[in-house]
Amino acid sequence: MNFKKVCTMAAAACMTVGMIGSAVSAEDVIKIGIFEPQTGENGGGGIQEIQGARYANEIRPTVTIDGVEYQVELDEVDNKSDKTEAVTAAQKLVADGVVGVLGSYGSGVSIAAGPIFADASIPAIGVSCTNPQVTSGCEWYFRTCFLDPFQGSVMAQYAFDEGYTKAAVIEQLGDDYSTGLAAYFVKKFKELGGEIVTDQQFQTNQSDFKAILTEVKAAGAECIFAPTSITTAPLVIKQARELGIEAAFMAGDTWYNTTIIDNAGQEYAEGMVCSTFFDEADDSNEVAVEFVKGYKEWLNADSARIDRNGGNDSIVGNTALCFDAYNTMLDAIEAAQSTEGEAVKATLQEVEHVGVTGNIKFDAIGDAEKDTAYIDIVKDGKFEFLKTVTVQ
């Protein structure tokens, strides 16, 4: 079995390693790997997902297998928002003996790590990695979020419904999330009858966007779809407004983050629209209402948690998704009554979890079956729920 036993020397002497039986110590633990960026371009989003897992672990710290209660320990690694580092981080989790993995924020690092988890027969549940290749290229990967084809189509539908007929696209070269989401937006917007007046690209770590924004301005775009990182977003917004560009800014789930408003400046971020997985203002789900209350109390109990959350107690969708991913993984382990990889993977295909972000059931590929996204707009310096959109 793929779990680690932590026990006294006396208890260890009377146990057979790898078996679950009556002699198992009460101190036994199983490890769940937290595969997230803590540094690099996506570090902010990764930390917010980590906090969702930490809160979930405090609320539900154990699993029961064959009548024996096991402590669940989080094994956190930093994939540094980098595909090469992601492989090293994944290998460490394998060496540590984790029985399941949660993450990552960022599709590229998830795609890179997939073969490592598959070779080790360790099931992984992605949280906000929305690129289709995460699951389509790896049968051991599942995810709790909706996908980029859906998300890109949702934003294109929203833009067209709002009366925009000329859109500009700004995407980051080499970033699977950014280029994938941009492509799906473009496809749907054109199908609806809209025109992509310019499609601009930039390099990772670029900070001066004036040249491409000048092209956007000259093209006469009415709206700008820019699926970029939390780090890049405020730079693009601020520089665009300084150039006198008045077009509406739109993006995907990564832009649902208050640090973007803070760093771009309230006056520049006003009116920005993005899709997201969850909105704390939605009171239609009792599980979500309970989560919002409990998580805010947990955040405010420790100033360090508030700091890691961006300096406030607002709840972003990827935090809620990670909370759901943790509980779904534990549901699968308990349903399997085992920590063996094949058994847990098989139960993940069957388990249904009533979560904060809605009911979670995976399709044959491992994707959560979802058909609706939340749309939020920045108003008076804060995100405000605007509407839900289902792609037509």
Solvent accessible surface area in square Angstrom, and as a share of the most:
residue,aa,sasa,rsa
1,M,106,0.47
2,N,54,0.28
3,F,20,0.08
4,K,97,0.41
5,K,40,0.17
6,V,62,0.36
7,C,36,0.22
8,T,79,0.46
9,M,179,0.80
10,A,83,0.65
11,A,24,0.19
12,A,49,0.38
13,A,91,0.71
14,C,88,0.53
15,M,29,0.13
16,T,86,0.50
17,V,140,0.81
18,G,20,0.19
19,M,122,0.55
20,I,30,0.15
21,G,36,0.35
22,S,125,0.80
23,A,50,0.39
24,V,19,0.11
25,S,18,0.11
26,A,99,0.77
27,E,97,0.43
28,D,0,0.00
29,V,15,0.09
30,I,0,0.00
31,K,22,0.09
32,I,0,0.00
33,G,0,0.00
34,I,0,0.00
35,F,0,0.00
36,E,0,0.00
37,P,0,0.00
38,Q,59,0.26
39,T,74,0.43
40,G,55,0.53
41,E,38,0.17
42,N,23,0.12
43,G,5,0.05
44,G,41,0.39
45,G,0,0.00
46,G,0,0.00
47,I,42,0.21
48,Q,7,0.03
49,E,0,0.00
50,I,3,0.02
51,Q,0,0.00
52,G,0,0.00
53,A,0,0.00
54,R,73,0.27
55,Y,15,0.06
56,A,0,0.00
57,N,27,0.14
58,E,100,0.45
59,I,104,0.53
60,R,56,0.21
61,P,50,0.31
62,T,34,0.20
63,V,1,0.00
64,T,56,0.33
65,I,1,0.00
66,D,94,0.49
67,G,70,0.68
68,V,29,0.17
69,E,105,0.47
70,Y,0,0.00
71,Q,84,0.37
72,V,4,0.02
73,E,70,0.31
74,L,33,0.16
75,D,16,0.08
76,E,55,0.25
77,V,9,0.05
78,D,37,0.19
79,N,0,0.00
80,K,96,0.41
81,S,30,0.20
82,D,60,0.31
83,K,92,0.39
84,T,107,0.62
85,E,63,0.28
86,A,0,0.00
87,V,47,0.27
88,T,82,0.48
89,A,8,0.06
90,A,0,0.00
91,Q,93,0.41
92,K,105,0.45
93,L,0,0.00
94,V,49,0.28
95,A,88,0.68
96,D,39,0.20
97,G,23,0.22
98,V,0,0.00
99,V,1,0.01
100,G,0,0.00
101,V,0,0.00
102,L,0,0.00
103,G,0,0.00
104,S,0,0.00
105,Y,11,0.04
106,G,15,0.14
107,S,1,0.01
108,G,11,0.11
109,V,8,0.05
110,S,0,0.00
111,I,48,0.24
112,A,27,0.21
113,A,0,0.00
114,G,1,0.01
115,P,76,0.48
116,I,36,0.18
117,F,0,0.00
118,A,28,0.22
119,D,125,0.65
120,A,32,0.25
121,S,40,0.26
122,I,4,0.02
123,P,0,0.00
124,A,0,0.00
125,I,0,0.00
126,G,0,0.00
127,V,0,0.00
128,S,5,0.03
129,C,1,0.00
130,T,0,0.00
131,N,7,0.04
132,P,29,0.18
133,Q,97,0.43
134,V,2,0.01
135,T,4,0.02
136,S,76,0.49
137,G,68,0.65
138,C,14,0.08
139,E,120,0.54
140,W,16,0.06
141,Y,1,0.00
142,F,1,0.00
143,R,0,0.00
144,T,0,0.00
145,C,0,0.00
146,F,6,0.03
147,L,33,0.17
148,D,0,0.00
149,P,45,0.28
150,F,36,0.15
151,Q,0,0.00
152,G,0,0.00
153,S,19,0.12
154,V,0,0.00
155,M,0,0.00
156,A,0,0.00
157,Q,13,0.06
158,Y,13,0.05
159,A,0,0.00
160,F,66,0.27
161,D,88,0.46
162,E,87,0.39
163,G,54,0.52
164,Y,59,0.22
165,T,65,0.38
166,K,83,0.35
167,A,0,0.00
168,A,0,0.00
169,V,0,0.00
170,I,0,0.00
171,E,12,0.05
172,Q,5,0.02
173,L,64,0.32
174,G,63,0.60
175,D,34,0.18
176,D,36,0.19
177,Y,18,0.07
178,S,1,0.01
179,T,44,0.25
180,G,13,0.12
181,L,0,0.00
182,A,1,0.01
183,A,58,0.45
184,Y,64,0.24
185,F,0,0.00
186,V,25,0.14
187,K,124,0.53
188,K,27,0.11
189,F,0,0.00
190,K,117,0.50
191,E,108,0.49
192,L,46,0.23
193,G,59,0.57
194,G,10,0.09
195,E,93,0.42
196,I,30,0.15
197,V,36,0.21
198,T,21,0.12
199,D,71,0.37
200,Q,31,0.14
201,Q,89,0.40
202,F,4,0.02
203,Q,110,0.49
204,T,66,0.38
205,N,134,0.69
206,Q,57,0.26
207,S,67,0.43
208,D,86,0.44
209,F,0,0.00
210,K,97,0.41
211,A,79,0.61
212,I,19,0.10
213,L,0,0.00
214,T,74,0.43
215,E,96,0.43
216,V,2,0.01
217,K,109,0.46
218,A,89,0.69
219,A,34,0.26
220,G,42,0.40
221,A,16,0.12
222,E,67,0.30
223,C,0,0.00
224,I,0,0.00
225,F,0,0.00
226,A,0,0.00
227,P,0,0.00
228,T,2,0.01
229,S,10,0.06
230,I,18,0.09
231,T,78,0.45
232,T,5,0.03
233,A,0,0.00
234,P,7,0.05
235,L,66,0.33
236,V,0,0.00
237,I,1,0.00
238,K,84,0.36
239,Q,20,0.09
240,A,0,0.00
241,R,51,0.19
242,E,95,0.43
243,L,53,0.26
244,G,45,0.44
245,I,9,0.05
246,E,161,0.72
247,A,11,0.09
248,A,24,0.18
249,F,1,0.01
250,M,1,0.00
251,A,0,0.00
252,G,0,0.00
253,D,12,0.06
254,T,13,0.07
255,W,0,0.00
256,Y,18,0.07
257,N,5,0.03
258,T,26,0.15
259,T,34,0.20
260,I,0,0.00
261,I,6,0.03
262,D,97,0.50
263,N,98,0.50
264,A,2,0.02
265,G,18,0.18
266,Q,96,0.43
267,E,126,0.57
268,Y,53,0.20
269,A,1,0.00
270,E,72,0.32
271,G,28,0.27
272,M,2,0.01
273,V,6,0.03
274,C,0,0.00
275,S,0,0.00
276,T,1,0.01
277,F,12,0.05
278,F,3,0.01
279,D,4,0.02
280,E,53,0.24
281,A,71,0.55
282,D,37,0.19
283,D,116,0.60
284,S,95,0.61
285,N,35,0.18
286,E,154,0.69
287,V,53,0.30
288,A,2,0.02
289,V,71,0.41
290,E,131,0.59
291,F,6,0.03
292,V,22,0.12
293,K,134,0.57
294,G,18,0.17
295,Y,0,0.00
296,K,46,0.20
297,E,101,0.45
298,W,22,0.08
299,L,0,0.00
300,N,90,0.46
301,A,82,0.64
302,D,52,0.27
303,S,86,0.55
304,A,41,0.32
305,R,44,0.16
306,I,31,0.16
307,D,101,0.53
308,R,87,0.32
309,N,3,0.01
310,G,26,0.25
311,G,49,0.47
312,N,46,0.24
313,D,45,0.23
314,S,32,0.21
315,I,1,0.01
316,V,6,0.03
317,G,2,0.02
318,N,13,0.07
319,T,0,0.00
320,A,0,0.00
321,L,0,0.00
322,C,0,0.00
323,F,22,0.09
324,D,0,0.00
325,A,0,0.00
326,Y,0,0.00
327,N,14,0.07
328,T,0,0.00
329,M,0,0.00
330,L,0,0.00
331,D,34,0.17
332,A,0,0.00
333,I,0,0.00
334,E,54,0.24
335,A,68,0.52
336,A,24,0.18
337,Q,76,0.34
338,S,12,0.08
339,T,0,0.00
340,E,72,0.32
341,G,4,0.04
342,E,93,0.42
343,A,32,0.25
344,V,0,0.00
345,K,27,0.11
346,A,53,0.41
347,T,21,0.12
348,L,0,0.00
349,Q,69,0.31
350,E,127,0.57
351,V,22,0.13
352,E,121,0.54
353,H,26,0.12
354,V,96,0.55
355,G,0,0.00
356,V,4,0.02
357,T,20,0.12
358,G,26,0.25
359,N,112,0.57
360,I,1,0.00
361,K,76,0.32
362,F,6,0.02
363,D,46,0.24
364,A,95,0.74
365,I,90,0.45
366,G,1,0.01
367,D,10,0.05
368,A,7,0.05
369,E,105,0.47
370,K,50,0.21
371,D,93,0.48
372,T,54,0.32
373,A,0,0.00
374,Y,41,0.15
375,I,0,0.00
376,D,1,0.00
377,I,40,0.20
378,V,1,0.01
379,K,104,0.44
380,D,102,0.53
381,G,18,0.17
382,K,148,0.63
383,F,36,0.15
384,E,80,0.36
385,F,79,0.33
386,L,71,0.35
387,K,73,0.31
388,T,69,0.40
389,V,12,0.07
390,T,63,0.37
391,V,41,0.24
392,Q,161,0.72
